[in-house]
């Protein structure tokens, strides 16, 4: 294995080229132990930091045999596992609510996949954010949810004014949801209602940005698999009221003082001004667990807004390990193999496992030769040859 500076320096332009093409969160993994993935991760980070063009965060997600701290001569202090547990997986309802902003509440409840109502109040304004398994499905404001939905459907041409008034009358008498009424009466289609709900949720989420010192309170529903709608079974279509892409865009603007101050405390400094490391931590955590995996995905989203490049040193590919699941949370995956022991069948097997999981396999790094990234196009993802 050729661990010299000339070889590592060649990694910087490769990773930088990927970052410029939009691949800013990269998982670096291998087909087996001993291929040098931790060395490649650390050397790529140091090379980028030396260039002082990009800020870089390295994350050690190999909970079975962490090695990133050794490559960088760092102590194995509080790291990834502690960050997930202390920033995302604690019971937020038992803490002082005033230390959390709206962004904190939504991100932590999303990580924990909780179901219930988050009530947000400030002065005379009041909103209720309905969540199902952490996903925002509806946002209602003081008493105008049903009327506003009728107005949106009318404005979109999906409902006539007379039909709106009729449906509102039925709603007042029965208390049934407006969307259910207009579809039941044949006034609007489920697709029309779905699009109106998306518009309504988006408008109200944006309006929450204007709140300065809101008070938040979360009440969980009795059964985690039921929505906050009187026990009514939630149709899959209704859960799309607020899509993940919109959520991610707005998350950068919502106030999140708790997470914003907590996460940096887990980063370890290095001799390089533009390079920080999130080590594996003092204890292992199960990244196959839905709660830890969900929290890790949200942590990645947040740190990718703080750093130009995020390199994740993951565990080797294994059918019983989390590498395939982690690969779906990043922009692309690099496979590291030793140049003097590379076996094409093993490389293809590992790549196929990743592709079946939905990963974007960018290529193979040959460790021990000049940095080379190469893979034949298999029709899945985007592959680059360097």
C-alpha positions in Angstrom: 0.0 0.0 0.0 1.6 3.2 -1.1 0.8 5.8 1.6 3.0 8.6 0.4 2.2 12.3 0.0 2.3 12.3 -3.8 -0.4 9.6 -3.9 -2.6 11.3 -1.4 -2.2 14.7 -3.1 -3.8 13.2 -6.2 -7.0 12.5 -4.3 -7.8 16.1 -3.8 -8.6 17.0 -7.4 -10.6 13.8 -7.8 -12.9 14.6 -4.8 -13.0 18.3 -5.7 -14.1 17.4 -9.2 -16.9 15.3 -7.7 -17.9 18.1 -5.3 -18.1 20.6 -8.2 -20.4 18.2 -10.0 -22.7 18.1 -7.0 -21.4 15.0 -5.2 -20.6 16.7 -1.9 -21.6 13.9 0.5 -19.5 10.8 -0.3 -19.4 7.4 1.4 -16.0 5.7 1.2 -16.2 2.0 1.7 -14.5 -1.2 0.6 -15.1 -4.8 -0.3 -13.2 -6.1 2.8 -11.1 -5.1 5.8 -7.5 -3.9 5.1 -8.2 -2.2 1.8 -7.2 1.2 3.2 -10.6 3.1 3.1 -9.8 5.0 6.3 -6.4 6.1 4.9 -8.0 7.2 1.6 -10.7 9.1 3.6 -8.1 10.9 5.8 -5.7 11.6 3.0 -8.4 13.0 0.8 -9.6 15.3 3.6 -6.0 16.5 4.4 -5.3 17.1 0.7 -8.4 19.2 0.3 -7.7 21.1 3.5 -4.1 21.9 2.4 -5.5 23.4 -0.8 -7.7 25.7 1.5 -10.4 25.8 -1.1 -13.1 23.8 0.6 -14.1 23.2 4.2 -14.2 19.4 5.0 -15.8 17.2 7.6 -14.7 13.6 7.9 -17.2 11.2 9.7 -16.2 7.8 11.0 -19.3 5.6 10.5 -17.5 2.3 10.8 -18.9 1.3 14.2 -17.4 -2.2 14.0 -13.7 -1.2 13.6 -13.2 2.6 13.6 -9.9 3.7 12.2 -10.2 7.3 11.2 -9.0 8.6 14.5 -5.8 6.5 14.3 -5.1 7.8 10.8 -5.2 11.3 12.0 -3.7 10.7 15.5 -6.8 11.9 17.3 -8.3 10.8 20.6 -11.4 8.6 20.4 -13.6 11.0 22.3 -17.3 11.8 22.1 -18.2 11.3 18.5 -20.9 10.0 16.2 -22.8 7.8 18.6 -22.9 10.4 21.3 -24.0 13.1 18.7 -26.9 10.9 17.5 -28.1 10.1 21.0 -27.5 13.5 22.7 -28.7 15.7 19.8 -31.4 13.6 18.1 -32.6 10.6 20.2 -33.4 12.1 23.6 -37.0 12.8 24.7 -37.5 16.4 23.7 -40.9 16.7 25.5 -39.1 16.3 28.8 -36.8 19.3 28.3 -37.3 23.0 28.6 -39.2 23.9 25.4 -37.8 27.4 25.2 -34.2 26.2 24.4 -35.5 24.7 21.1 -36.5 26.6 17.9 -39.1 25.4 15.4 -36.3 23.8 13.3 -35.0 21.9 16.3 -38.5 20.5 17.1 -39.2 19.4 13.5 -35.8 17.9 12.9 -35.7 16.0 16.2 -39.3 14.7 15.9 -38.5 13.7 12.3 -35.4 11.8 13.5 -37.5 9.9 16.1 -40.3 9.3 13.5 -42.9 10.5 16.0 -46.6 10.9 15.4 -48.7 13.7 16.9 -49.4 17.5 16.9 -46.8 20.2 17.4 -48.5 23.4 18.5 -46.7 26.6 17.7 -47.9 29.8 19.3 -46.7 33.4 19.3 -48.9 36.3 20.4 -52.3 35.9 18.7 -51.0 33.5 16.1 -51.3 29.8 16.5 -50.4 26.9 14.2 -50.6 23.1 14.5 -48.2 20.9 12.6 -49.4 17.4 12.2 -46.8 14.7 11.9 -47.0 11.0 11.0 -43.8 9.1 11.7 -41.9 12.3 11.6 -43.2 13.5 8.3 -45.2 16.7 8.2 -48.6 15.9 6.7 -50.7 19.0 7.5 -50.3 22.5 8.9 -53.5 24.2 10.2 -53.8 27.7 11.6 -56.3 29.1 14.0 -59.7 27.9 12.8 -59.3 28.5 9.1 -58.0 25.1 7.8 -61.2 23.9 6.2 -62.1 27.2 4.7 -58.7 27.8 3.4 -58.6 24.4 1.7 -61.9 25.3 0.0 -60.5 28.6 -1.2 -57.4 27.0 -2.6 -59.5 24.4 -4.5 -61.7 27.2 -5.9 -58.7 29.3 -6.9 -57.2 26.3 -8.7 -60.5 25.8 -10.6 -61.1 22.4 -8.9 -64.2 23.6 -7.0 -66.9 26.1 -7.9 -68.0 28.8 -5.3 -71.3 27.0 -4.9 -69.7 23.7 -4.4 -67.3 25.2 -1.9 -70.2 26.7 0.2 -72.0 23.4 0.0 -69.0 21.5 1.2 -68.3 24.0 4.0 -71.9 23.6 5.2 -71.5 19.8 5.4 -68.2 20.3 7.2 -69.8 22.6 9.8 -72.6 20.1 10.5 -70.6 16.9 10.4 -67.0 17.9 11.3 -65.7 15.7 8.5 -62.5 16.9 6.8 -63.0 19.2 3.8 -60.9 17.1 1.5 -63.0 14.0 2.3 -66.2 15.9 1.7 -65.4 17.3 -1.7 -64.1 14.0 -3.0 -67.1 12.1 -1.6 -69.5 14.5 -3.3 -67.6 14.2 -6.5 -66.7 17.9 -6.6 -62.9 17.4 -6.7 -60.5 14.5 -7.4 -58.1 13.1 -4.8 -55.3 14.5 -6.9 -56.8 18.0 -6.8 -57.1 17.8 -3.0 -53.5 16.5 -2.7 -52.1 19.4 -4.7 -54.2 21.9 -2.7 -52.9 20.4 0.6 -49.3 20.6 -0.6 -49.8 24.3 -1.5 -51.5 25.0 1.9 -48.8 23.2 3.9 -46.0 25.0 2.0 -47.7 28.4 2.5 -48.0 27.9 6.2 -44.6 26.5 6.7 -43.1 29.6 5.1 -45.3 31.8 7.4 -43.7 30.1 10.4 -40.4 31.6 9.4 -41.7 35.0 10.4 -42.3 34.0 14.0 -39.6 35.4 16.3 -40.1 33.8 19.7 -42.6 31.0 19.3 -43.6 28.6 22.0 -43.8 24.9 21.0 -45.5 22.0 22.6 -45.8 18.4 21.2 -48.5 16.0 22.0 -48.1 12.4 20.7 -51.0 10.4 19.6 -51.9 7.3 21.5 -51.0 4.9 18.7 -47.8 5.8 16.8 -49.2 4.3 13.5 -52.3 6.4 13.5 -52.4 10.1 12.5 -53.8 12.9 14.6 -57.2 12.7 12.9 -59.5 11.0 15.3 -58.0 7.6 14.6 -59.0 7.8 10.9 -56.6 5.7 8.8 -54.3 7.9 6.8 -54.3 7.3 3.1 -50.8 7.3 1.6 -51.7 10.2 -0.7 -52.3 12.5 2.2 -48.8 12.0 3.6 -47.3 13.9 0.6 -48.6 17.3 1.8 -45.1 18.5 2.4 -42.4 16.9 0.3 -38.9 16.2 1.6 -37.2 18.5 -0.9 -39.2 21.5 0.3 -38.6 20.5 3.9 -34.8 20.4 3.3 -34.9 23.9 1.7 -36.8 25.5 4.5 -34.8 23.7 7.2 -31.8 26.0 6.5 -34.0 29.0 7.5 -35.9 27.7 10.5 -34.3 28.6 13.8 -32.5 25.7 15.4 -30.4 27.0 18.2 -30.1 23.7 20.0 -28.8 21.6 17.1 -26.8 24.5 15.7 -24.8 24.7 19.0 -24.8 21.1 20.0 -23.4 19.3 16.9 -20.2 21.4 16.5 -19.3 20.4 20.0 -18.8 16.8 18.8 -16.3 17.8 16.1 -12.6 17.3 16.7 -10.1 19.9 15.4 -7.1 18.9 13.3 -3.9 20.8 12.5 -5.7 21.9 9.3 -7.9 25.0 9.6 -10.4 23.7 7.0 -10.6 20.1 8.3 -12.7 18.7 11.2 -13.5 15.1 12.2 -16.5 13.4 13.8 -14.9 10.3 15.2 -16.9 7.1 15.8 -17.3 7.9 19.5 -16.5 6.0 22.7 -19.3 3.5 22.2 -20.8 1.7 19.2 -24.3 2.3 18.0 -26.5 0.2 15.7 -26.7 2.1 12.4 -29.1 -0.7 11.2 -31.6 0.5 13.7 -34.3 2.7 12.0 -34.0 5.4 14.7 -30.2 5.7 14.5 -30.3 5.5 10.7 -32.9 8.2 10.5 -30.9 10.4 12.9 -27.7 9.8 10.9 -29.5 10.9 7.7 -30.6 14.2 9.3 -27.2 14.8 10.7 -25.7 14.4 7.2 -28.2 16.9 5.9 -27.3 19.4 8.5 -23.5 19.1 8.3 -23.6 19.3 4.5 -25.0 22.8 5.0 -22.0 23.6 7.3 -19.2 22.1 5.2 -18.4 22.1 1.5 -17.4 18.4 1.4 -18.5 15.6 3.8 -16.6 12.3 3.5 -18.0 9.3 5.4 -15.7 6.5 6.3 -18.2 3.6 6.3 -17.9 -0.1 7.1 -17.0 -2.6 4.4 -19.8 -4.0 2.2 -21.5 -6.8 3.9 -25.0 -8.3 3.6 -25.4 -8.1 7.4 -23.8 -4.6 7.8 -25.2 -1.1 7.3 -23.0 0.0 4.4 -25.8 -0.5 1.8 -28.3 1.5 3.9 -25.8 4.3 4.5 -25.1 4.5 0.8 -28.6 5.8 0.1 -28.1 8.8 2.4 -25.1 10.3 0.4 -24.6 11.7 -3.1 -22.3 9.0 -4.2 -20.2 6.0 -3.1 -16.5 5.3 -3.7 -15.2 1.7 -3.4 -11.6 1.4 -2.2 -9.6 -1.7 -3.2 -5.9 -2.5 -2.9 -4.2 -2.3 -6.3 -2.0 -5.4 -5.6 -5.0 -7.5 -4.5 -7.9 -6.3 -6.5 -10.2 -9.0 -7.7 -12.8 -7.9 -10.3 -15.5 -10.4 -9.3 -15.4 -9.2 -5.7 -15.5 -5.6 -6.8 -18.5 -6.3 -9.1 -20.3 -8.2 -6.3 -19.9 -5.3 -3.9 -20.9 -2.7 -6.5 -24.0 -4.8 -7.4 -25.0 -5.0 -3.7 -24.8 -1.2 -3.5 -26.7 -0.7 -6.8 -29.5 -2.9 -5.6 -29.9 -0.8 -2.5 -30.3 2.3 -4.7 -26.8 3.7 -4.2 -25.0 5.9 -6.7 -21.8 4.1 -7.2 -19.2 6.5 -8.7 -16.3 4.1 -9.1 -13.4 2.3 -7.6 -10.3 3.9 -6.0 -7.2 1.7 -6.5 -5.2 2.2 -3.3 -1.4 1.6 -3.8 -1.3 3.1 -7.3 -1.9 6.6 -8.6 -5.4 7.5 -7.6 -7.7 5.9 -10.2 -11.4 5.8 -10.2 -12.9 3.5 -12.9 -16.0 1.5 -13.5 -17.9 0.3 -16.5 -21.3 1.9 -16.9 -23.9 -0.6 -15.7 -26.9 1.6 -16.4 -27.4 2.5 -12.7 -26.3 5.8 -11.2 -23.5 7.9 -12.6 -20.1 6.5 -13.0 -16.9 8.5 -13.6 -13.5 7.4 -14.9 -10.5 9.4 -13.7 
